[in-house]
Amino acid sequence: MPSGIRWAACVVASLALAGCASNDLMVKRQTETEAKVEHLLQSGKKAEQRMNELSGQIQSQEDQAKVVSAQLKQLQDTIRELRSAQDELKARISLQAAPKIEVINQEPAPKGKDYGPPSDYVKAFGLYSANSFPAAIEAFEAFLKSDPKSSYAANAIYWIGECHYSLSELAKARDAFQKVVDDYSRSAKAPDALLKLGYTLAAMNEKDKAAAVYERLIKIYPGSPAAAKARERLTAN
């Protein structure tokens, strides 16, 4: 074979080998790139799965916190109701134990929750229990005037509302119950005042306002006995 042809053949063979090597290198790099992409995709899926798991755990904890918060609020409402019932029971016991004859210059009993209701409050409550509603209103108002910051102030205003309600003085009853709701929202009497406010508005033929009050009562004091009665009213209507 002539030397020129052999040289040309060598050149062609060299180019072919170089082309094959280059092609192999490209294939190798492509394979490595695909492997890296696949690794990144797998890592991304794992990260997304972990995020979903963490999100689920956070949501579960938030749900548990809401349940605990609702249970705590219900417990607080129950404690308020029990304290209110205890106060009224003390008032009734004090009334039954009171002497029939008034003692002049009697030593005044200490005031405060540790010693039970004040004597003038007990006297007013006794008049209410005896259905002497006008006299009870006057006595409760005198008690509030003499001790406006008493821990029994909300109770006194509530019973004034009850007296007016019993006398069919609905506007005055409404105002008394509303005052308890507005000024003594933390009082144990607040749920009962809301309930009786709803009753009073219903008696005044303001059905929509009464329903709104019942719904408010259920929302604010969901675990209270008053809320249970409000639900019964809403269902009945």
Helices and strands as residue ranges (DSSP letters): H 3-97, G 113-115, H 119-129, H 133-146, H 153-166, H 170-183, H 190-203, H 207-220, H 225-236
